[in-house]
């Protein structure tokens, strides 16, 4: 006869074994569905979009962040904003891309500091099936293949706008100075090329200095501008291709009592720079729409995740701002991030 106690022990053991294999518990299961691939999301999970600017100190990038956050709120995605402190720190930006790639975010929106140095990190994200949308500045490669889309100002055309406006201010004759931004920055290099193209259509205008680079900060750009002071004193016109070079040049001109005495066309439209337009220290600014850029970048990333078609290039526009149109509704809306 089988001992009843023995039967009880066996039943208890079977019950415990069944409990260990229960897939509804909090323990690790050996069965069930395959985890979602990177770049996607599990059912009901919120998308996580990493947005990586060139830097985090310029007012321009704060506007990009505002646009990205707006898109995230409207389209139901968490925005993770992180970038290098200064726009000269390529190594830091590469590490940030690598960090978000290893974490398996749903998508990356990137403003590459260097059109070559960021190619490999973007390629690594692609291997993990993480869509990458490039904003602000171009990256070497093919949209739709190496990255989803380029969401940016048509920077060459924007540079042409700046050159044409300066030529008009000079009545198509005189000496001009170009303070460049930084080697490897595709966006500003395109603006500089567009500016030079427009100026060279005017035989009466001579570029007397175009080989100096202002760098990533206002302080660096001011120092470089001070080193150009002899050329600035001879110049009839000046062009700068971004926020830091425009602010640095403005401060150098003020320091040498030249502000308002030489025609000056800058780039980007921060409150400090539009104040300089009001004060007639800057004649005109070529303004981008960074809020729209941040918004459209996140939107394109989400559409790529969802498998929707995304245009390979999305132009966010550029406008020349001066004292004649500064207070118009359209310009005020642009400056307010509309």
C-alpha positions in Angstrom: 0.0 0.0 0.0 1.3 3.4 -0.9 1.9 5.7 2.1 -0.5 8.7 2.0 2.2 11.0 3.3 4.4 10.1 0.4 1.6 10.9 -2.0 1.1 14.3 -0.4 4.7 15.2 -0.7 4.7 14.3 -4.4 1.6 16.4 -5.0 3.2 19.4 -3.3 6.4 19.0 -5.3 4.4 19.0 -8.6 2.5 22.1 -7.5 5.8 23.9 -6.7 7.2 22.9 -10.1 4.2 24.2 -11.9 4.4 27.5 -10.0 8.1 27.9 -11.1 7.0 27.6 -14.8 4.1 30.0 -14.5 4.5 32.6 -17.3 2.1 35.0 -15.7 4.4 35.7 -12.7 7.1 38.3 -12.3 10.0 35.9 -12.9 11.9 35.5 -16.2 10.0 33.5 -18.8 11.6 31.2 -21.3 8.6 31.5 -23.7 6.4 34.3 -25.0 7.0 36.9 -27.8 10.3 38.1 -29.1 11.3 41.5 -27.7 10.7 44.4 -30.1 13.7 45.4 -32.3 15.5 48.6 -31.6 13.9 51.5 -33.3 10.4 50.1 -32.7 8.2 49.9 -29.6 6.3 47.2 -27.8 2.5 47.5 -27.9 1.4 50.6 -26.0 5.0 51.7 -25.2 5.8 55.4 -25.7 8.5 56.2 -28.4 11.7 57.7 -27.1 13.4 60.1 -29.5 16.9 61.3 -28.8 17.6 64.8 -30.1 21.3 65.7 -30.3 22.2 69.3 -31.1 25.6 70.6 -32.1 25.8 72.4 -28.8 23.7 73.5 -25.9 24.7 77.1 -25.2 23.5 79.1 -28.3 19.9 80.5 -28.2 19.4 78.8 -31.6 19.6 75.3 -30.1 17.1 76.3 -27.3 14.6 77.1 -30.1 15.4 73.7 -31.8 14.7 72.0 -28.4 11.4 73.9 -28.0 10.3 72.6 -31.5 11.3 69.1 -30.7 9.5 69.1 -27.4 6.4 70.5 -29.0 6.4 67.6 -31.6 7.0 65.1 -28.9 4.0 66.4 -26.9 1.7 66.5 -29.9 2.8 63.1 -31.4 3.1 61.2 -28.2 6.9 60.7 -27.8 9.4 61.2 -25.0 12.2 63.6 -26.1 15.7 63.0 -24.7 17.7 66.2 -25.4 21.5 65.9 -25.0 24.4 67.6 -26.7 28.0 68.7 -26.2 28.4 72.0 -24.3 30.4 73.6 -27.1 30.0 73.2 -30.8 33.6 72.3 -31.2 33.5 69.1 -29.2 33.1 66.4 -31.9 34.3 63.7 -29.6 31.5 64.4 -27.1 28.9 64.4 -29.7 30.1 61.0 -31.1 29.9 59.6 -27.6 26.4 60.8 -27.1 25.3 59.2 -30.4 27.0 55.9 -29.2 25.3 56.2 -25.8 21.8 56.5 -27.3 22.5 53.8 -29.8 23.6 51.3 -27.0 20.4 52.2 -25.0 18.2 51.3 -28.0 16.2 54.5 -28.3 13.4 54.5 -30.8 15.1 57.0 -33.1 17.8 59.7 -33.2 17.6 63.3 -34.5 21.1 64.6 -35.0 22.7 67.9 -36.0 26.1 66.6 -36.9 29.1 68.8 -35.9 31.2 67.3 -38.7 29.8 65.9 -41.9 32.4 63.1 -42.0 33.2 62.3 -38.3 29.6 61.5 -37.5 29.1 59.0 -40.4 30.4 56.0 -38.5 28.2 56.5 -35.4 25.2 57.0 -37.6 26.1 53.8 -39.5 26.2 51.9 -36.2 22.8 53.2 -35.3 21.5 51.9 -38.6 22.9 48.5 -37.8 20.7 48.4 -34.7 17.7 49.5 -36.8 17.5 52.9 -35.1 16.3 55.5 -37.7 18.4 58.7 -37.8 17.1 62.0 -39.0 19.8 64.6 -39.7 18.9 68.2 -39.0 20.5 71.6 -39.5 23.8 70.5 -41.1 24.4 67.8 -43.8 26.0 64.5 -43.3 28.0 62.6 -46.0 25.8 59.9 -47.4 22.4 59.4 -49.1 19.1 60.3 -47.6 16.7 57.3 -47.5 19.7 55.0 -47.3 22.3 56.2 -44.9 19.9 58.3 -42.9 16.2 59.0 -43.1 16.1 62.6 -44.2 17.9 66.0 -44.0 15.7 68.6 -42.2 17.4 71.9 -42.6 17.7 75.4 -44.1 18.8 75.4 -47.7 22.1 76.8 -46.4 23.6 77.6 -49.8 20.5 79.6 -50.8 20.5 81.3 -47.4 24.2 82.4 -48.0 23.2 83.7 -51.4 20.5 85.8 -49.7 23.1 87.3 -47.3 25.5 88.1 -50.2 22.8 89.7 -52.3 21.7 91.8 -49.4 25.2 93.0 -48.6 25.8 93.8 -52.3 22.6 95.9 -52.4 23.7 97.8 -49.3 27.1 98.5 -50.9 25.5 99.6 -54.3 27.6 96.7 -55.8 31.0 98.2 -55.0 33.4 98.2 -52.1 35.5 95.9 -50.0 34.1 93.1 -47.9 35.2 90.7 -45.1 34.0 87.2 -44.5 34.5 85.7 -41.0 34.0 82.0 -41.4 32.7 79.6 -38.7 34.6 76.2 -38.6 36.0 73.7 -41.0 33.9 70.5 -41.3 30.6 72.3 -40.5 28.6 71.5 -43.6 25.8 74.1 -42.9 28.1 77.1 -42.5 30.4 76.0 -45.3 27.4 76.0 -47.6 26.4 79.5 -46.4 29.9 80.8 -46.9 30.0 79.4 -50.4 26.6 80.9 -51.3 27.7 84.3 -50.0 30.9 84.2 -52.1 28.9 83.1 -55.1 26.6 86.1 -54.8 29.4 88.6 -54.2 31.4 87.4 -57.1 28.6 88.3 -59.4 29.5 91.9 -58.6 32.9 92.9 -60.2 32.9 96.1 -58.2 33.1 94.2 -54.9 36.4 92.8 -53.6 36.7 90.2 -50.8 39.7 91.4 -48.8 39.6 88.7 -46.1 38.0 85.3 -46.1 40.5 82.9 -44.4 39.7 83.4 -40.7 37.5 81.0 -38.7 35.6 82.5 -35.7 34.9 79.2 -33.9 32.2 77.8 -31.7 31.8 80.6 -29.1 31.2 84.3 -29.1 34.5 84.8 -27.2 36.5 82.9 -29.8 34.9 84.8 -32.7 35.5 88.1 -31.0 39.1 87.3 -30.6 39.4 86.3 -34.2 37.6 89.5 -35.3 40.0 91.6 -33.2 42.9 89.9 -35.1 41.3 91.2 -38.3 40.9 94.7 -37.2 43.1 96.2 -39.9 40.9 94.6 -42.6 37.8 95.6 -40.7 38.9 99.3 -40.7 39.2 99.1 -44.5 36.0 97.2 -45.1 32.8 98.6 -46.4 30.8 95.4 -45.6 31.0 92.3 -43.4 29.3 88.9 -43.5 29.2 86.2 -40.7 27.5 82.8 -41.1 26.1 81.9 -37.7 25.2 83.1 -34.2 28.6 82.9 -32.6 30.4 84.6 -35.4 27.8 87.3 -35.7 27.8 88.0 -31.9 31.6 88.0 -31.8 32.0 90.3 -34.7 29.4 92.7 -33.3 31.3 92.9 -30.0 34.6 93.5 -31.8 33.0 96.3 -33.9 31.6 97.9 -30.7 35.0 97.7 -29.0 36.6 99.6 -31.9 33.9 102.1 -32.4 33.0 100.6 -35.8 29.5 99.3 -35.1 27.0 101.0 -37.4 29.8 102.5 -39.5 30.3 99.5 -41.7 27.5 97.5 -43.4 27.0 94.2 -41.6 24.9 91.2 -42.6 24.8 88.4 -40.0 23.1 85.1 -39.5 20.5 83.8 -37.0 18.1 86.0 -35.1 18.5 85.9 -31.3 17.0 88.7 -29.2 20.5 90.2 -28.8 21.0 90.3 -32.5 17.6 91.7 -33.4 18.3 94.4 -30.8 21.4 95.2 -32.7 19.3 95.5 -35.9 17.0 98.0 -34.1 20.1 99.9 -33.0 21.4 100.0 -36.6 24.6 98.2 -35.6 23.6 95.3 -37.9 21.9 96.0 -41.2 20.3 92.6 -41.7 20.1 89.1 -40.4 19.5 85.9 -42.4 17.1 84.1 -40.1 16.4 80.4 -40.0 13.4 78.7 -38.4 15.0 76.5 -35.7 11.7 75.8 -33.9 10.3 74.3 -37.1 13.5 72.4 -37.7 13.2 70.7 -34.3 9.6 69.9 -34.8 9.9 68.5 -38.3 13.0 66.5 -37.3 11.1 64.7 -34.6 8.0 64.3 -36.8 10.1 62.7 -39.6 11.7 60.3 -37.1 8.3 59.2 -35.8 7.0 58.7 -39.4 10.0 56.6 -40.2 9.4 54.4 -37.2 5.8 54.0 -38.3 6.9 53.0 -41.8 5.4 56.1 -43.5 7.2 57.7 -46.5 9.5 60.6 -45.5 11.0 63.1 -48.0 14.7 62.9 -48.3 15.1 66.6 -47.9 12.8 69.0 -45.9 13.6 72.7 -46.3 12.6 74.7 -43.2 13.2 78.1 -44.9 15.2 81.3 -44.4 14.2 85.0 -44.3 16.2 88.2 -44.3 15.3 90.4 -41.3 15.9 94.2 -41.2 14.5 97.3 -39.7 11.8 97.5 -42.5 10.2 94.2 -41.7 11.3 93.5 -38.1 8.0 94.4 -36.5 5.7 92.8 -39.2 3.4 90.0 -37.9 5.2 87.3 -40.0 8.6 88.2 -38.6 7.4 88.6 -35.1 5.8 85.1 -35.3 9.0 83.7 -36.6 11.0 85.3 -33.7 8.5 83.9 -31.2 9.0 80.4 -32.5 5.9 80.2 -34.6 
